[in-house]
């Protein structure tokens, strides 16, 4: 049947496009899933304290409407057709152009249940509550990340680490690394699942990765860390037929995106773990605290 989703954003500067993704809504058949990040809402107050009341009011109205629309009506004598569908999401994206905005709805060719919604929420909005544990319901790529990257390195460098915008000079967005550490140079990696994400989201993550590298390198140099850095994208072979996915994957595979090195999850041990252990690397977060 397929599903549609829209991302709820706080737009701090409409001219520059600076925004923070604060919530996610999915419409899948008759089901609607919606969640807003309290962590991200708190961050909007730090960015623009004057907007707090307006943001809180807007979000409260949205939450109230959605909760009423998706409530169970089985106990009522008269039930009403749900109002939230893809057309409604389109209207939200078209007419909400203030501090709180909805992205234009995107389509995926699969139905969504609560478990899959939570995964999308963590990938797109807020992964601060991820628990590092073995699971039968995650992709092979994610399983390999946990077993071959997180577990061997969790006591040595930062893993499953989100760099907050306020932690690094000139950074205007949060960015998630699957690993990041240093010892004479920066060691960093980010997993991108070409088989389980929209190509627009993949492009955005690569673009943000490219953007953050210069800032991290400058920060490292200020800390007297001047060795040649290692920035990896971990992704297994794309198994679909979409030209847009294939072209983007090929660019990474052929080293046509400067500074970013593509490796498969089967190469994690020899490309990242061994290098980190051999260099006796430290947690990047310790640099932020110094």
Phi, psi and omega in degrees: 000317181093164183219159176236145177223155177221143181259130177273127186235147168261116183258102184282329181217106184290335181286316181274344183082007180298124182208163177233131175283120186244347182200167183218137175231134180237136171244117182227099185064235178271000183262141176233129178240134185213136179205141179240141182273120176294326178299316182289325178297319178298324180291325179299325179294326179289324181286323185211083185297328183293339183268359189305312183297317181293319179296313180300319180295314181298316181292321179299318179294319179296313180298320181295316180296313183296316182297324178289324183287329185260003181294153179291122180254011185295336183272356184266149178291324179237125177250154183242147178297137180294143183269337185273110175218188184296325179294323178293320177297322177297319179293320179299319182289332183278323190255347176266102184232026178261220180292325180253120183226152174255137175288158175298133185300140177247153186250140169232147186271056176197155175281156183241132170250181184298320182296315180291326177298316181299324179294314178300320181299316180293322181289321188264327192244300188207112180253020185292343182255015179296134176256130182277100181206162180283139182218146178275350189250028178236163184292163177298321179300312181295321178299318178293324177299314181295311186284321188258345180242302183299307186297315180290334188249000188297337178261000186250309178230177178285129174236153182051053192247128176256118176278118182277148185299330182280354183271344185228130181303136177072001178279130183242015176210155173282150180217133183262127172251145172277336171202146174202131179204184181205154165185089186085336176204169179270135172243118182218150177213153176217130177273134176229118185269101180293342183262006184214023179218155173292143182297328177296322178291322179296314178300317181297318181293321177294317179299317178295322179299312178301319183293322186282338182301314180300321180291319179293318180298319178294317178299317180296318180298321177297337178262015179066031175252104191239003180292159179297123185281163176238114178239117184248147162250125179260118179204137175275164185306134175292128185252013178260193183238003182293129182297320182297320176293314183298318180296316181293318179296320180295323178300317178292316183296325182269014178058038180266000174249106186305146174076344182253127180250121179276130172226154176274165181294340178284348181260002185303316185297312184279333184268327185243301187302311181298317181295318180295313181294316181298326182273356183054049183292157181245170179290132178297327182299335179291332176292321181294330183275345185274000000 
